[in-house]
Amino acid sequence: MAQLQNLHALPIILSAVAAWFFGAVYYGILGPKWMAAQGKTVEQCKAENAGKSTAVKVTPFVLSFIAELVMASALSGIMFHIGIYTTVAGIFSGFMCWLGFVLTTVAVNNAYTFRKLTLTAIDAGHWLGVLVIIGAILGWFGA
């Protein structure tokens, strides 16, 4: 329990917020290519969402933010155990977590479902940005 006291809330929350906004911009730019990689059009997505409640539509955005809070907490814990708190160390730690856990998971999951490589690249690129941003902020704060 004493180790949890070393997880500082402010840098964790700020890094999750920054990562969430990065995702909004990232998919705002790559959204049409992302949908095309899934074999969908904007019109199809609008039609699929037409009868859904606002709560259902908002759920993925809330879940994304919660996931980024968990990632920030986990990366903060990893950096605490490593004992190196610099922006560069945070970026490197975020990159290594992405390479070892996220890229591999996204690639395997998409391979089994025969998804296009473009979809894997777009989604994996998003999570790379998320983890690098989180790591940079945590390292910068020294937390």
Sequence and secondary structure as in RCSB ss.txt:
>XXXX:A:sequence
MAQLQNLHALPIILSAVAAWFFGAVYYGILGPKWMAAQGKTVEQCKAENAGKSTAVKVTPFVLSFIAELVMASAL
SGIMFHIGIYTTVAGIFSGFMCWLGFVLTTVAVNNAYTFRKLTLTAIDAGHWLGVLVIIGAILGWFGA
>XXXX:A:secstr
 GGGGGS HHHHHHHHHHHHHHHHHHHHHHHHHHHHHTT  HHHHHHHHTTS HHHHHHHHHHHHHHHHHHHHHH
HHHHHHHT  SHHHHHHHHHHHIIIIIHHHHHHHHHHTT  HHHHHHHHHHHHHHHHHHHHHHHHHT 
